[in-house]
Structure formats: C-alpha cells, structure tokens
Amino acid sequence: MNPESVEDQTLKRFAFILRLREGAAEAYEQAHQEVWPEMQDMLKNGGISEYSIFRRDNLLFLTFTAPDFETTWSQFDNHPVNLRWQQVMAPLFVPNEDLQPGERFPMMKEVFYLP
C-alpha cells in the first residue's frame, strides 16, 4: 500500500486480543523493546498507524488504525520481514481457538469512542 493513498482514505480503528504462553511475557516485551526498523517500516508503509499493544498477565490487547483490516493485513502474509518476525514470535503465543468464521485474530468490536 502506498502511504500517499492511505492519506486519502478514511482510517478505521481495529483491536484484537492474543494470549501469550505461560512464561513468555518477558521475551515478548523484550522483543517489542527492539522491534526491527524494517518491521516498523513494513507496517507504516502498509498503512498501519497508531499501533499499540497492551498486556495484562498473558493477555494482549492490540489496536491500530488502517483503511481496512483484511486488505491491510493480507499484504503482510508473505512479506519476508513479517515471515521472519512471525517465526520468532510464534513460540510465545497460545494458539487462537476462539476465532469467528473468517477471522485472523479474535477481533474486538468498538462500542464507544471519545475522540
């Protein structure tokens, strides 16, 4: 996705949850203190902004803005940087078992927003 084209689109806020394996929180936080510059560039160039990750124990709450979730996220599926990052992160996560049909992640529905 071209960053210039993102500026012309309405951005939406997306949120989802993930769960860490027991004992993985420290490694997960360390990895996110040192997110590779090429990973950050991939996300920004793909149209993601305002990306935040919150953690409570092993529960993660992730949120970001983008024009469209599936279009934005699908462009990373085979990106070499993302494939490397996912290989490093995969051992830290509990498998997603509570997905709705067609979901990549357990998505959250926004019910209130105060800008």
LUMDODREN-312482 format. One record per atom (N, C-alpha, C): atom name; residue number from 1; residue in one letter; x negated, y, z negated. Coordinates in steps of 0.001 Angstrom, whole numbers. Layout:
N
<pt "CA"; NUM; "A"; <X; Y; Z>>
...
END
This chain:
115
<pt "N"; 1; "M"; <-845; -1171; 0>>
<pt "CA"; 1; "M"; <0; 0; 0>>
<pt "C"; 1; "M"; <-884; 1226; 0>>
<pt "N"; 2; "N"; <-557; 2168; 807>>
<pt "CA"; 2; "N"; <-1319; 3393; 936>>
<pt "C"; 2; "N"; <-887; 4371; -151>>
<pt "N"; 3; "P"; <-1826; 4913; -944>>
<pt "CA"; 3; "P"; <-1448; 5816; -2025>>
<pt "C"; 3; "P"; <-629; 7012; -1556>>
<pt "N"; 4; "E"; <-893; 7513; -333>>
<pt "CA"; 4; "E"; <-124; 8650; 162>>
<pt "C"; 4; "E"; <1338; 8276; 341>>
<pt "N"; 5; "S"; <1620; 7047; 773>>
<pt "CA"; 5; "S"; <3005; 6632; 979>>
<pt "C"; 5; "S"; <3727; 6456; -353>>
<pt "N"; 6; "V"; <2997; 6150; -1412>>
<pt "CA"; 6; "V"; <3600; 5989; -2733>>
<pt "C"; 6; "V"; <4155; 7320; -3221>>
<pt "N"; 7; "E"; <3460; 8413; -2926>>
<pt "CA"; 7; "E"; <3893; 9730; -3382>>
<pt "C"; 7; "E"; <5267; 10086; -2837>>
<pt "N"; 8; "D"; <5612; 9574; -1658>>
<pt "CA"; 8; "D"; <6888; 9889; -1028>>
<pt "C"; 8; "D"; <8014; 8980; -1510>>
<pt "N"; 9; "Q"; <7718; 8002; -2335>>
<pt "CA"; 9; "Q"; <8717; 7047; -2787>>
<pt "C"; 9; "Q"; <9113; 7326; -4230>>
<pt "N"; 10; "T"; <10322; 6951; -4553>>
<pt "CA"; 10; "T"; <10783; 7056; -5929>>
<pt "C"; 10; "T"; <10139; 5943; -6739>>
<pt "N"; 11; "L"; <9493; 6322; -7822>>
<pt "CA"; 11; "L"; <8870; 5331; -8683>>
<pt "C"; 11; "L"; <9875; 4835; -9705>>
<pt "N"; 12; "K"; <9795; 3547; -9976>>
<pt "CA"; 12; "K"; <10657; 2915; -10969>>
<pt "C"; 12; "K"; <9773; 2368; -12077>>
<pt "N"; 13; "R"; <10344; 2218; -13254>>
<pt "CA"; 13; "R"; <9610; 1669; -14387>>
<pt "C"; 13; "R"; <9959; 194; -14517>>
<pt "N"; 14; "F"; <8944; -626; -14732>>
<pt "CA"; 14; "F"; <9131; -2068; -14872>>
<pt "C"; 14; "F"; <8480; -2519; -16171>>
<pt "N"; 15; "A"; <9053; -3548; -16772>>
<pt "CA"; 15; "A"; <8490; -4094; -18012>>
<pt "C"; 15; "A"; <8736; -5596; -18042>>
<pt "N"; 16; "F"; <7767; -6305; -18621>>
<pt "CA"; 16; "F"; <7913; -7748; -18783>>
<pt "C"; 16; "F"; <7109; -8198; -19989>>
<pt "N"; 17; "I"; <7330; -9437; -20373>>
<pt "CA"; 17; "I"; <6634; -9981; -21532>>
<pt "C"; 17; "I"; <5809; -11191; -21126>>
<pt "N"; 18; "L"; <4746; -11403; -21849>>
<pt "CA"; 18; "L"; <3902; -12588; -21723>>
<pt "C"; 18; "L"; <3510; -13021; -23128>>
<pt "N"; 19; "R"; <3121; -14263; -23257>>
<pt "CA"; 19; "R"; <2675; -14774; -24558>>
<pt "C"; 19; "R"; <1258; -15329; -24439>>
<pt "N"; 20; "L"; <463; -14974; -25423>>
<pt "CA"; 20; "L"; <-900; -15486; -25498>>
<pt "C"; 20; "L"; <-916; -16805; -26259>>
<pt "N"; 21; "R"; <-1886; -17630; -25912>>
<pt "CA"; 21; "R"; <-2103; -18859; -26682>>
<pt "C"; 21; "R"; <-2632; -18471; -28062>>
<pt "N"; 22; "E"; <-2398; -19330; -29020>>
<pt "CA"; 22; "E"; <-2909; -19115; -30372>>
<pt "C"; 22; "E"; <-4430; -18956; -30304>>
<pt "N"; 23; "G"; <-4946; -17908; -30922>>
<pt "CA"; 23; "G"; <-6383; -17672; -30959>>
<pt "C"; 23; "G"; <-6947; -16935; -29763>>
<pt "N"; 24; "A"; <-6102; -16512; -28809>>
<pt "CA"; 24; "A"; <-6591; -15862; -27585>>
<pt "C"; 24; "A"; <-6553; -14338; -27641>>
<pt "N"; 25; "A"; <-5968; -13766; -28682>>
<pt "CA"; 25; "A"; <-5764; -12314; -28731>>
<pt "C"; 25; "A"; <-7070; -11532; -28654>>
<pt "N"; 26; "E"; <-8086; -11974; -29374>>
<pt "CA"; 26; "E"; <-9353; -11238; -29378>>
<pt "C"; 26; "E"; <-9984; -11234; -27986>>
<pt "N"; 27; "A"; <-10005; -12373; -27310>>
<pt "CA"; 27; "A"; <-10572; -12445; -25950>>
<pt "C"; 27; "A"; <-9759; -11602; -24981>>
<pt "N"; 28; "Y"; <-8442; -11608; -25140>>
<pt "CA"; 28; "Y"; <-7579; -10819; -24264>>
<pt "C"; 28; "Y"; <-7853; -9325; -24449>>
<pt "N"; 29; "E"; <-7916; -8891; -25689>>
<pt "CA"; 29; "E"; <-8179; -7475; -25944>>
<pt "C"; 29; "E"; <-9570; -7074; -25468>>
<pt "N"; 30; "Q"; <-10556; -7925; -25662>>
<pt "CA"; 30; "Q"; <-11907; -7622; -25194>>
<pt "C"; 30; "Q"; <-11930; -7467; -23679>>
<pt "N"; 31; "A"; <-11262; -8369; -22972>>
<pt "CA"; 31; "A"; <-11210; -8277; -21509>>
<pt "C"; 31; "A"; <-10571; -6971; -21067>>
<pt "N"; 32; "H"; <-9594; -6484; -21829>>
<pt "CA"; 32; "H"; <-8905; -5263; -21436>>
<pt "C"; 32; "H"; <-9614; -3999; -21917>>
<pt "N"; 33; "Q"; <-10646; -4151; -22715>>
<pt "CA"; 33; "Q"; <-11529; -3028; -23017>>
<pt "C"; 33; "Q"; <-12539; -2833; -21881>>
<pt "N"; 34; "E"; <-12675; -3859; -21058>>
<pt "CA"; 34; "E"; <-13681; -3863; -19988>>
<pt "C"; 34; "E"; <-13054; -4267; -18653>>
<pt "N"; 35; "V"; <-11845; -3749; -18367>>
<pt "CA"; 35; "V"; <-11197; -4094; -17095>>
<pt "C"; 35; "V"; <-12096; -3631; -15964>>
<pt "N"; 36; "W"; <-12353; -4545; -15047>>
<pt "CA"; 36; "W"; <-13262; -4256; -13935>>
<pt "C"; 36; "W"; <-12766; -3038; -13147>>
<pt "N"; 37; "P"; <-13675; -2151; -12759>>
<pt "CA"; 37; "P"; <-13270; -998; -11941>>
<pt "C"; 37; "P"; <-12554; -1421; -10654>>
<pt "N"; 38; "E"; <-12991; -2526; -10040>>
<pt "CA"; 38; "E"; <-12344; -2968; -8800>>
<pt "C"; 38; "E"; <-10913; -3467; -9063>>
<pt "N"; 39; "M"; <-10656; -3962; -10266>>
<pt "CA"; 39; "M"; <-9294; -4363; -10625>>
<pt "C"; 39; "M"; <-8428; -3126; -10789>>
<pt "N"; 40; "Q"; <-8942; -2132; -11474>>
<pt "CA"; 40; "Q"; <-8197; -881; -11643>>
<pt "C"; 40; "Q"; <-7927; -226; -10291>>
<pt "N"; 41; "D"; <-8919; -221; -9408>>
<pt "CA"; 41; "D"; <-8736; 346; -8066>>
<pt "C"; 41; "D"; <-7663; -410; -7291>>
<pt "N"; 42; "M"; <-7673; -1742; -7379>>
<pt "CA"; 42; "M"; <-6684; -2550; -6672>>
<pt "C"; 42; "M"; <-5281; -2173; -7132>>
<pt "N"; 43; "L"; <-5076; -2075; -8443>>
<pt "CA"; 43; "L"; <-3759; -1735; -8981>>
<pt "C"; 43; "L"; <-3331; -340; -8540>>
<pt "N"; 44; "K"; <-4218; 635; -8681>>
<pt "CA"; 44; "K"; <-3883; 2017; -8294>>
<pt "C"; 44; "K"; <-3607; 2121; -6800>>
<pt "N"; 45; "N"; <-4474; 1521; -5986>>
<pt "CA"; 45; "N"; <-4282; 1570; -4533>>
<pt "C"; 45; "N"; <-3031; 818; -4094>>
<pt "N"; 46; "G"; <-2590; -114; -4931>>
<pt "CA"; 46; "G"; <-1380; -873; -4639>>
<pt "C"; 46; "G"; <-107; -160; -5053>>
<pt "N"; 47; "G"; <-238; 980; -5698>>
<pt "CA"; 47; "G"; <939; 1761; -6046>>
<pt "C"; 47; "G"; <1361; 1678; -7497>>
<pt "N"; 48; "I"; <551; 1049; -8344>>
<pt "CA"; 48; "I"; <881; 943; -9765>>
<pt "C"; 48; "I"; <269; 2122; -10516>>
<pt "N"; 49; "S"; <1068; 2708; -11392>>
<pt "CA"; 49; "S"; <576; 3778; -12263>>
<pt "C"; 49; "S"; <1213; 3615; -13637>>
<pt "N"; 50; "E"; <689; 4360; -14588>>
<pt "CA"; 50; "E"; <1192; 4335; -15956>>
<pt "C"; 50; "E"; <1338; 2912; -16500>>
<pt "N"; 51; "Y"; <322; 2093; -16262>>
<pt "CA"; 51; "Y"; <327; 688; -16695>>
<pt "C"; 51; "Y"; <-112; 638; -18158>>
<pt "N"; 52; "S"; <724; 65; -19003>>
<pt "CA"; 52; "S"; <403; -87; -20421>>
<pt "C"; 52; "S"; <664; -1526; -20851>>
<pt "N"; 53; "I"; <-139; -1976; -21789>>
<pt "CA"; 53; "I"; <66; -3289; -22390>>
<pt "C"; 53; "I"; <56; -3101; -23903>>
<pt "N"; 54; "F"; <1108; -3599; -24551>>
<pt "CA"; 54; "F"; <1215; -3560; -25997>>
<pt "C"; 54; "F"; <1170; -4997; -26505>>
<pt "N"; 55; "R"; <612; -5185; -27692>>
<pt "CA"; 55; "R"; <533; -6531; -28269>>
<pt "C"; 55; "R"; <1019; -6523; -29706>>
<pt "N"; 56; "R"; <1802; -7528; -30041>>
<pt "CA"; 56; "R"; <2169; -7821; -31424>>
<pt "C"; 56; "R"; <1930; -9312; -31603>>
<pt "N"; 57; "D"; <934; -9639; -32411>>
<pt "CA"; 57; "D"; <518; -11030; -32579>>
<pt "C"; 57; "D"; <208; -11604; -31188>>
<pt "N"; 58; "N"; <925; -12637; -30765>>
<pt "CA"; 58; "N"; <655; -13244; -29458>>
<pt "C"; 58; "N"; <1634; -12797; -28378>>
<pt "N"; 59; "L"; <2499; -11855; -28696>>
<pt "CA"; 59; "L"; <3470; -11347; -27728>>
<pt "C"; 59; "L"; <2921; -10094; -27060>>
<pt "N"; 60; "L"; <2947; -10087; -25735>>
<pt "CA"; 60; "L"; <2523; -8927; -24961>>
<pt "C"; 60; "L"; <3738; -8296; -24301>>
<pt "N"; 61; "F"; <3767; -6976; -24292>>
<pt "CA"; 61; "F"; <4803; -6208; -23594>>
<pt "C"; 61; "F"; <4060; -5329; -22597>>
<pt "N"; 62; "L"; <4332; -5529; -21310>>
<pt "CA"; 62; "L"; <3628; -4823; -20246>>
<pt "C"; 62; "L"; <4607; -3930; -19503>>
<pt "N"; 63; "T"; <4175; -2724; -19180>>
<pt "CA"; 63; "T"; <5034; -1789; -18471>>
<pt "C"; 63; "T"; <4200; -956; -17500>>
<pt "N"; 64; "F"; <4804; -628; -16366>>
<pt "CA"; 64; "F"; <4151; 229; -15382>>
<pt "C"; 64; "F"; <5194; 840; -14465>>
<pt "N"; 65; "T"; <4757; 1799; -13652>>
<pt "CA"; 65; "T"; <5635; 2370; -12634>>
<pt "C"; 65; "T"; <5109; 1972; -11267>>
<pt "N"; 66; "A"; <6059; 1802; -10350>>
<pt "CA"; 66; "A"; <5758; 1436; -8961>>
<pt "C"; 66; "A"; <7024; 1658; -8143>>
<pt "N"; 67; "P"; <6902; 1720; -6823>>
<pt "CA"; 67; "P"; <8099; 1894; -5999>>
<pt "C"; 67; "P"; <9045; 692; -6045>>
<pt "N"; 68; "D"; <8494; -519; -6066>>
<pt "CA"; 68; "D"; <9298; -1745; -6052>>
<pt "C"; 68; "D"; <8450; -2855; -6664>>
<pt "N"; 69; "F"; <9022; -3610; -7591>>
<pt "CA"; 69; "F"; <8221; -4610; -8294>>
<pt "C"; 69; "F"; <7699; -5689; -7358>>
<pt "N"; 70; "E"; <8568; -6388; -6670>>
<pt "CA"; 70; "E"; <8145; -7544; -5878>>
<pt "C"; 70; "E"; <7234; -7134; -4727>>
<pt "N"; 71; "T"; <7572; -6066; -4027>>
<pt "CA"; 71; "T"; <6725; -5601; -2925>>
<pt "C"; 71; "T"; <5341; -5220; -3437>>
<pt "N"; 72; "T"; <5324; -4503; -4542>>
<pt "CA"; 72; "T"; <4050; -4062; -5119>>
<pt "C"; 72; "T"; <3235; -5251; -5590>>
<pt "N"; 73; "W"; <3847; -6136; -6381>>
<pt "CA"; 73; "W"; <3099; -7236; -6988>>
<pt "C"; 73; "W"; <2663; -8269; -5963>>
<pt "N"; 74; "S"; <3478; -8521; -4940>>
<pt "CA"; 74; "S"; <3161; -9574; -3972>>
<pt "C"; 74; "S"; <1908; -9262; -3158>>
<pt "N"; 75; "Q"; <1573; -7991; -3018>>
<pt "CA"; 75; "Q"; <364; -7648; -2258>>
<pt "C"; 75; "Q"; <-913; -8078; -2983>>
<pt "N"; 76; "F"; <-811; -8401; -4269>>
<pt "CA"; 76; "F"; <-1976; -8825; -5045>>
<pt "C"; 76; "F"; <-2152; -10341; -5061>>
<pt "N"; 77; "D"; <-1156; -11089; -4592>>
<pt "CA"; 77; "D"; <-1179; -12553; -4703>>
<pt "C"; 77; "D"; <-2478; -13186; -4224>>
<pt "N"; 78; "N"; <-2975; -12760; -3089>>
<pt "CA"; 78; "N"; <-4178; -13367; -2513>>
<pt "C"; 78; "N"; <-5363; -12416; -2476>>
<pt "N"; 79; "H"; <-5269; -11321; -3204>>
<pt "CA"; 79; "H"; <-6365; -10357; -3246>>
<pt "C"; 79; "H"; <-7520; -10986; -4028>>
<pt "N"; 80; "P"; <-8738; -10986; -3486>>
<pt "CA"; 80; "P"; <-9872; -11649; -4153>>
<pt "C"; 80; "P"; <-10129; -11165; -5581>>
<pt "N"; 81; "V"; <-9973; -9881; -5830>>
<pt "CA"; 81; "V"; <-10194; -9364; -7188>>
<pt "C"; 81; "V"; <-9139; -9923; -8132>>
<pt "N"; 82; "N"; <-7887; -9913; -7708>>
<pt "CA"; 82; "N"; <-6820; -10447; -8554>>
<pt "C"; 82; "N"; <-6998; -11940; -8792>>
<pt "N"; 83; "L"; <-7393; -12678; -7783>>
<pt "CA"; 83; "L"; <-7600; -14120; -7952>>
<pt "C"; 83; "L"; <-8680; -14395; -8992>>
<pt "N"; 84; "R"; <-9755; -13618; -8956>>
<pt "CA"; 84; "R"; <-10821; -13773; -9965>>
<pt "C"; 84; "R"; <-10311; -13422; -11355>>
<pt "N"; 85; "W"; <-9570; -12299; -11464>>
<pt "CA"; 85; "W"; <-9046; -11859; -12751>>
<pt "C"; 85; "W"; <-8089; -12901; -13321>>
<pt "N"; 86; "Q"; <-7194; -13418; -12490>>
<pt "CA"; 86; "Q"; <-6231; -14421; -12951>>
<pt "C"; 86; "Q"; <-6929; -15695; -13415>>
<pt "N"; 87; "Q"; <-8021; -16045; -12762>>
<pt "CA"; 87; "Q"; <-8784; -17229; -13166>>
<pt "C"; 87; "Q"; <-9366; -17032; -14571>>
<pt "N"; 88; "V"; <-9810; -15819; -14865>>
<pt "CA"; 88; "V"; <-10357; -15517; -16192>>
<pt "C"; 88; "V"; <-9245; -15461; -17240>>
<pt "N"; 89; "M"; <-8098; -14905; -16886>>
<pt "CA"; 89; "M"; <-7007; -14694; -17837>>
<pt "C"; 89; "M"; <-6151; -15940; -18071>>
<pt "N"; 90; "A"; <-6008; -16802; -17084>>
<pt "CA"; 90; "A"; <-5078; -17938; -17167>>
<pt "C"; 90; "A"; <-5217; -18772; -18446>>
<pt "N"; 91; "P"; <-6426; -19086; -18893>>
<pt "CA"; 91; "P"; <-6534; -19912; -20107>>
<pt "C"; 91; "P"; <-6008; -19231; -21377>>
<pt "N"; 92; "L"; <-5795; -17922; -21334>>
<pt "CA"; 92; "L"; <-5363; -17185; -22510>>
<pt "C"; 92; "L"; <-3845; -17189; -22705>>
<pt "N"; 93; "F"; <-3084; -17564; -21660>>
<pt "CA"; 93; "F"; <-1628; -17451; -21693>>
<pt "C"; 93; "F"; <-917; -18768; -21941>>
<pt "N"; 94; "V"; <214; -18653; -22631>>
<pt "CA"; 94; "V"; <1172; -19747; -22739>>
<pt "C"; 94; "V"; <1952; -19745; -21422>>
<pt "N"; 95; "P"; <2224; -20895; -20823>>
<pt "CA"; 95; "P"; <2996; -20914; -19573>>
<pt "C"; 95; "P"; <4376; -20274; -19755>>
<pt "N"; 96; "N"; <4818; -19556; -18729>>
<pt "CA"; 96; "N"; <6150; -18940; -18745>>
<pt "C"; 96; "N"; <7196; -20013; -18499>>
<pt "N"; 97; "E"; <8011; -20260; -19499>>
<pt "CA"; 97; "E"; <9051; -21279; -19362>>
<pt "C"; 97; "E"; <10447; -20680; -19333>>
<pt "N"; 98; "D"; <10569; -19404; -19636>>
<pt "CA"; 98; "D"; <11894; -18791; -19709>>
<pt "C"; 98; "D"; <12149; -17816; -18558>>
<pt "N"; 99; "L"; <11712; -18197; -17358>>
<pt "CA"; 99; "L"; <11913; -17346; -16190>>
<pt "C"; 99; "L"; <13316; -17516; -15625>>
<pt "N"; 100; "Q"; <13891; -16406; -15177>>
<pt "CA"; 100; "Q"; <15141; -16438; -14434>>
<pt "C"; 100; "Q"; <14810; -16789; -12985>>
<pt "N"; 101; "P"; <15774; -17288; -12216>>
<pt "CA"; 101; "P"; <15505; -17607; -10804>>
<pt "C"; 101; "P"; <14900; -16412; -10060>>
<pt "N"; 102; "G"; <13802; -16657; -9371>>
<pt "CA"; 102; "G"; <13133; -15623; -8584>>
<pt "C"; 102; "G"; <12180; -14724; -9350>>
<pt "N"; 103; "E"; <12036; -14927; -10653>>
<pt "CA"; 103; "E"; <11140; -14071; -11442>>
<pt "C"; 103; "E"; <9704; -14583; -11416>>
<pt "N"; 104; "R"; <8756; -13658; -11389>>
<pt "CA"; 104; "R"; <7332; -13959; -11564>>
<pt "C"; 104; "R"; <6992; -13996; -13048>>
<pt "N"; 105; "F"; <7605; -13068; -13777>>
<pt "CA"; 105; "F"; <7374; -12881; -15206>>
<pt "C"; 105; "F"; <8738; -12722; -15876>>
<pt "N"; 106; "P"; <8819; -12942; -17194>>
<pt "CA"; 106; "P"; <10070; -12667; -17901>>
<pt "C"; 106; "P"; <10300; -11147; -17946>>
<pt "N"; 107; "M"; <11157; -10666; -17067>>
<pt "CA"; 107; "M"; <11366; -9228; -16909>>
<pt "C"; 107; "M"; <12292; -8684; -17995>>
<pt "N"; 108; "M"; <12067; -7437; -18338>>
<pt "CA"; 108; "M"; <12898; -6718; -19294>>
<pt "C"; 108; "M"; <13793; -5761; -18511>>
<pt "N"; 109; "K"; <15027; -5604; -18970>>
<pt "CA"; 109; "K"; <15962; -4660; -18368>>
<pt "C"; 109; "K"; <15912; -3372; -19161>>
<pt "N"; 110; "E"; <15685; -2261; -18477>>
<pt "CA"; 110; "E"; <15687; -975; -19163>>
<pt "C"; 110; "E"; <17129; -598; -19487>>
<pt "N"; 111; "V"; <17393; -332; -20759>>
<pt "CA"; 111; "V"; <18735; 49; -21181>>
<pt "C"; 111; "V"; <18807; 1495; -21679>>
<pt "N"; 112; "F"; <17647; 2111; -21884>>
<pt "CA"; 112; "F"; <17613; 3517; -22310>>
<pt "C"; 112; "F"; <16268; 4112; -21960>>
<pt "N"; 113; "Y"; <16279; 5350; -21531>>
<pt "CA"; 113; "Y"; <15038; 6068; -21218>>
<pt "C"; 113; "Y"; <15237; 7527; -21541>>
<pt "N"; 114; "L"; <14347; 8087; -22343>>
<pt "CA"; 114; "L"; <14360; 9512; -22677>>
<pt "C"; 114; "L"; <13112; 10126; -22049>>
<pt "N"; 115; "P"; <13266; 10808; -20926>>
<pt "CA"; 115; "P"; <12070; 11389; -20266>>
<pt "C"; 115; "P"; <11501; 12576; -21032>>
END
